[in-house]
Amino acid sequence: MLRIAVALLLFAVTLSSALGQVTLPAPRYGYVFAPDQRYAVVDLVAGRVVTSGNIAQVAAVTRVYVSPFRQRLLVQGVNPADLNEPEPTEQLALVTQVRGADGPRLSFDRWLQGPTPSSRLIWAKVLSRNLLLVSWQGERIQTSLYDTTFNAPRTLDNFQVTPTTCLSPDGQTIYSVAHNPSREIKSVNLRSFVVRESSYAAIGNATAYYKAPVASDGCVVAFIERMSRVTQGPAPATIYLHDVEKNTTLINFNVEGDGRFAVVIKRNLLLLDLTTLVPNKLADGTTVGLRRSSAGSLLLYDTGVGKESARISVPPDGALAGVSSDGQSAYYLSRSLLTVIDLVDRRVTAKTALPFPYGIFVAGE
């Protein structure tokens, strides 16, 4: 018991003294994962696919995370042996980037172990160069804190990783912002491991019809607010940039509508991959409700003044896939095409044809 206690204490001290958010150099390569276990490696500088292959041990990929340690990717998917199960359990695969003359290839290493053999993966997030958080669903939700060896010396109850989870700049506290009716913000101190609760309900208008986190950069979270139900066509909304660590709203401004968002604080940018609600027409010509459709525009807002600063045309059948770690590029994935956008010069700089129509993109090293 004494050795376990000492190990946990050392783990807590190491985490709290770590650098805050992950800072990586501009990526050279990007990875696109197809639903059928294939992948393609894109040279983002040359604008071409340099290697491709498949990872037979991982199927039905839904998310991919970049690990800053040991040249690993973390791939969320299903073991092919479980595909015939009524509800296949998603897990997290460790995939190694193997350097080659033409570019990296990917090699399956192993599945990450959850708290129990039946634990189902919910969400993961790399918060620093020595901290990976993974939330699992079992009899209850548990969040494991993994170190650089992918061991988990600590598991938390009553805390869940979300897309906008962040680590404070001093490396002392983790914040998790939930998208749920109670509008929770939970925090956990990495020395005491005490979980505290607060709310973002007070941000903006108290009578808002809808309010939720949509993107983050570090602990600055973008919250969207709408005062009424969305109907057909554009849906103007208000964005609040809120520092959850300091509990301070930095600015609020109006945006043209809804869609996929990204925040780049170092560039004073909010990106909006604009979508609208249009009639959902079936193959037989009948219309059933509404569906969300891309407007074919990527809108850039200057977060210093809260105004639109640029509008870039993008393929109408795609989606914003991410922003580079240095904040200079955005990536847009559409049918058989990866589009790279320069966020400094505000223009499309490369279009790379892909060997399969659909997939999931992540910028690597």
C-alpha positions in Angstrom: 0.0 0.0 0.0 2.8 2.4 0.8 4.4 1.8 -2.6 1.1 2.5 -4.3 0.6 5.7 -2.4 4.1 6.9 -3.2 3.6 6.1 -6.9 0.3 8.1 -7.0 1.9 11.0 -5.2 4.8 11.1 -7.7 2.3 10.8 -10.5 0.4 13.8 -9.2 3.5 15.9 -8.7 4.7 15.1 -12.2 1.4 16.1 -13.7 1.1 19.3 -11.9 4.6 20.4 -12.9 4.0 19.6 -16.6 3.6 22.1 -19.3 0.0 23.1 -19.8 -1.6 22.5 -23.2 0.1 20.4 -25.9 2.2 22.6 -28.2 3.5 20.8 -31.3 5.3 22.1 -34.4 3.5 22.6 -37.8 2.6 19.1 -39.0 4.4 17.6 -42.1 1.9 14.7 -42.6 -1.8 14.2 -42.3 -3.6 10.9 -42.0 -7.0 10.0 -43.5 -8.8 6.8 -42.2 -11.5 5.2 -44.3 -14.4 3.2 -42.8 -13.0 -0.1 -44.3 -9.7 -0.2 -42.4 -7.7 1.6 -45.1 -5.6 4.7 -44.5 -3.7 7.3 -46.5 -0.7 9.4 -45.5 -0.7 12.9 -47.0 2.4 15.1 -47.3 0.9 18.4 -46.3 3.8 20.4 -47.8 3.9 18.6 -51.1 0.1 18.2 -51.3 0.1 14.5 -52.3 -0.6 11.1 -50.9 2.8 9.5 -50.1 1.9 6.1 -48.5 -1.2 4.1 -47.9 -2.2 0.8 -46.4 -4.6 -0.8 -44.0 -4.8 -1.6 -40.3 -6.6 -5.0 -40.2 -6.8 -4.9 -36.4 -9.1 -1.8 -36.2 -12.5 -1.4 -37.9 -15.2 1.2 -37.9 -12.9 4.1 -37.0 -14.9 7.1 -35.4 -12.1 9.3 -34.0 -8.3 9.7 -34.2 -6.2 11.5 -31.6 -2.5 12.5 -32.0 -0.3 11.5 -29.1 2.7 13.8 -28.6 4.8 11.0 -27.0 6.4 8.0 -28.7 5.1 8.9 -32.2 1.8 7.3 -31.6 -1.7 7.8 -33.0 -4.7 6.9 -30.8 -7.4 5.4 -33.0 -11.0 5.0 -31.7 -12.7 2.0 -33.3 -13.9 -1.6 -33.0 -12.0 -4.9 -32.9 -13.1 -6.7 -36.1 -13.8 -9.8 -34.1 -16.6 -7.8 -32.3 -18.3 -6.5 -35.4 -21.0 -9.2 -35.4 -21.9 -8.3 -31.8 -25.3 -6.6 -31.3 -23.5 -3.5 -29.9 -19.7 -3.7 -30.8 -17.7 -2.0 -28.0 -15.5 0.9 -29.1 -11.9 0.8 -27.8 -8.7 2.8 -28.3 -5.9 1.4 -30.4 -2.3 2.5 -30.1 -0.9 2.9 -33.6 2.8 3.6 -34.3 4.0 5.9 -37.0 6.9 4.0 -38.6 9.3 6.3 -40.6 10.1 5.4 -44.2 11.9 6.8 -47.1 8.6 8.1 -48.7 6.8 8.9 -45.5 5.4 7.2 -42.4 3.5 4.0 -42.4 1.1 3.0 -39.6 1.5 -0.2 -37.6 -1.0 -1.5 -35.0 0.6 -1.9 -31.5 -2.1 -2.9 -29.0 -5.4 -1.9 -27.5 -5.4 0.4 -24.5 -6.7 -1.2 -21.4 -9.7 0.4 -19.7 -10.7 0.1 -16.0 -12.5 -3.2 -16.7 -12.5 -5.7 -19.6 -16.0 -4.6 -20.6 -15.3 -0.8 -20.4 -16.6 1.1 -23.5 -14.7 4.1 -24.7 -16.5 7.5 -24.6 -13.9 10.1 -25.4 -10.2 10.7 -25.1 -8.0 13.8 -25.0 -4.3 14.4 -24.9 -3.7 17.3 -22.5 0.1 17.5 -22.3 3.3 15.7 -23.2 2.8 13.3 -20.3 -1.0 13.2 -19.8 -3.7 11.4 -21.7 -7.3 11.4 -20.3 -9.8 8.7 -21.4 -13.4 8.3 -20.2 -14.9 4.9 -20.2 -18.5 3.6 -19.7 -18.9 0.6 -17.5 -21.3 0.2 -14.6 -20.5 3.9 -14.1 -18.4 6.5 -16.0 -14.8 6.5 -15.1 -11.9 8.6 -16.4 -8.4 7.2 -16.5 -5.2 9.3 -16.4 -2.5 7.7 -18.6 1.2 8.5 -18.5 3.7 8.3 -21.3 3.9 4.5 -21.0 0.1 4.3 -21.4 -0.3 3.0 -17.9 -3.1 4.5 -15.8 -2.0 5.0 -12.2 -5.2 7.0 -11.4 -8.8 6.6 -12.3 -11.5 9.2 -11.4 -15.2 8.8 -10.8 -17.7 11.7 -11.3 -15.6 13.2 -14.1 -15.9 12.8 -17.9 -13.7 14.0 -20.8 -15.5 16.1 -23.4 -14.2 17.7 -26.7 -13.6 21.0 -24.8 -11.8 19.5 -21.8 -8.6 21.5 -21.1 -5.6 21.7 -18.8 -4.8 25.0 -17.0 -1.6 26.8 -18.2 0.1 26.0 -14.9 -0.7 22.3 -15.3 -2.6 22.1 -11.9 -6.2 21.8 -12.9 -8.3 20.0 -15.6 -11.6 21.5 -16.7 -14.4 19.6 -18.4 -17.3 21.5 -20.1 -20.3 19.4 -20.7 -23.0 19.7 -23.4 -26.0 18.8 -21.3 -29.2 20.5 -19.8 -27.4 21.2 -16.5 -24.6 23.1 -18.4 -21.9 21.7 -16.1 -18.3 22.7 -15.8 -16.3 20.2 -13.7 -12.8 20.7 -12.5 -10.3 18.4 -10.9 -7.1 19.4 -9.1 -4.2 17.2 -10.0 -2.7 17.2 -6.5 -5.8 16.5 -4.4 -7.9 14.9 -7.2 -10.9 16.6 -5.7 -13.7 17.2 -8.3 -15.6 20.5 -8.1 -18.7 21.6 -10.1 -19.9 24.9 -11.5 -22.0 26.0 -14.4 -21.9 28.1 -17.6 -25.6 28.9 -17.3 -24.8 32.5 -16.3 -22.8 33.2 -19.5 -24.8 35.4 -21.9 -28.6 35.7 -21.7 -30.3 33.8 -19.0 -33.4 33.2 -21.1 -31.6 31.8 -24.1 -33.4 29.0 -25.9 -30.1 27.1 -26.6 -26.6 27.4 -25.1 -23.7 25.0 -25.6 -19.9 24.7 -26.0 -18.9 24.4 -29.7 -15.1 24.7 -29.7 -12.1 25.5 -27.6 -8.4 26.5 -27.7 -6.8 25.7 -24.4 -9.2 26.8 -21.7 -10.9 29.4 -23.8 -14.2 27.9 -24.8 -16.6 29.2 -27.5 -20.2 29.0 -26.4 -23.0 29.4 -28.9 -26.3 31.0 -27.9 -29.6 31.2 -29.7 -32.7 32.9 -28.5 -35.2 30.9 -30.5 -35.6 27.6 -32.2 -33.8 27.1 -35.6 -36.0 27.1 -38.6 -35.2 26.7 -42.3 -32.4 28.8 -43.7 -29.6 30.7 -41.9 -29.7 30.7 -38.1 -27.9 33.8 -36.7 -26.4 33.2 -33.3 -24.2 34.8 -30.6 -20.7 33.4 -29.7 -19.2 34.0 -26.3 -15.5 33.4 -25.8 -15.1 32.4 -22.2 -12.0 31.6 -20.2 -13.2 28.7 -18.0 -10.1 28.8 -15.7 -10.6 32.5 -15.0 -14.4 32.4 -15.3 -14.2 35.5 -17.5 -16.0 36.2 -20.8 -13.4 37.8 -23.2 -15.8 38.9 -25.9 -19.1 38.1 -27.5 -20.2 38.7 -31.1 -22.8 37.7 -33.6 -22.2 35.0 -36.3 -24.1 34.3 -39.4 -25.3 30.8 -38.4 -24.5 27.4 -37.1 -22.1 24.7 -38.3 -18.7 23.4 -37.2 -16.5 25.7 -35.3 -12.8 26.0 -34.4 -10.9 28.6 -32.2 -7.3 29.7 -32.8 -6.5 32.1 -30.0 -2.9 32.9 -31.2 -4.4 34.1 -34.5 -7.4 35.8 -33.0 -9.6 33.6 -35.1 -13.0 31.8 -34.9 -13.7 29.5 -37.8 -17.2 28.7 -38.8 -17.9 26.0 -41.4 -21.3 27.3 -42.2 -24.3 25.0 -42.5 -28.0 25.7 -43.0 -31.2 23.7 -42.6 -32.8 22.7 -45.9 -35.8 20.5 -46.8 -34.9 16.8 -46.6 -35.9 15.4 -50.0 -36.0 11.7 -50.4 -35.2 9.7 -53.5 -38.9 9.4 -54.4 -39.3 13.2 -54.4 -41.1 13.5 -51.1 -39.9 15.8 -48.3 -39.5 14.7 -44.7 -38.5 17.4 -42.3 -35.2 19.3 -42.5 -31.6 18.3 -42.8 -28.4 20.2 -42.2 -26.4 21.1 -45.4 -23.1 22.7 -46.0 -23.3 26.3 -47.3 -20.0 25.9 -49.1 -18.3 28.7 -47.1 -15.7 28.8 -44.4 -16.2 32.0 -42.4 -13.3 33.6 -40.4 -14.1 36.0 -37.6 -11.6 38.3 -35.9 -12.0 37.6 -32.2 -10.3 40.8 -31.3 -13.1 42.9 -32.7 -15.9 40.3 -33.2 -16.3 40.9 -36.9 -16.1 38.6 -40.0 -12.7 39.1 -41.6 -12.8 36.6 -44.5 -14.9 34.1 -46.4 -13.4 31.2 -48.2 -15.2 28.9 -50.7 -15.0 25.2 -49.8 -16.5 22.1 -51.4 -20.2 21.9 -50.5 -20.2 18.2 -49.7 -17.5 18.4 -47.0 -16.7 19.5 -43.4 -14.1 21.3 -41.4 -11.7 18.6 -40.3 -9.3 20.5 -38.0 -6.7 23.2 -37.5 -2.9 22.7 -37.4 -1.1 22.8 -34.1 0.6 26.1 -35.0 -2.7 27.7 -36.0 -1.5 28.5 -39.6 -3.6 26.0 -41.5 -7.1 24.6 -41.6 -8.1 21.3 -43.2 -11.3 20.6 -45.0 -12.3 17.0 -45.9 -14.8 16.4 -48.7 -15.6 13.6 -51.1 -12.2 12.1 -52.2 -10.5 15.4 -51.5 -8.4 17.1 -48.7 -8.3 20.9 -49.0 -5.7 22.9 -47.1 -6.4 26.5 -46.2 -3.8 29.1 -45.2 -5.2 31.0 -42.2 -2.5 33.7 -42.5 -3.1 34.6 -46.2 -6.7 33.5 -46.0 -6.7 31.3 -49.1 -6.7 27.7 -50.3 -3.2 26.5 -50.8 -3.5 22.8 -51.7 -6.1 20.2 -52.8 -5.1 16.6 -52.5 -7.0 13.7 -54.1 -7.6 10.8 -51.8 -7.9 7.1 -52.7 -11.3 6.7 -51.1 -14.4 8.9 -50.9 -15.0 9.3 -47.1 -12.8 9.2 -44.0 -11.6 10.9 -40.9 -8.6 13.2 -41.0 -6.0 14.1 -38.4 -2.9 16.2 -38.7 0.2 14.3 -37.4 3.8 15.2 -36.9 
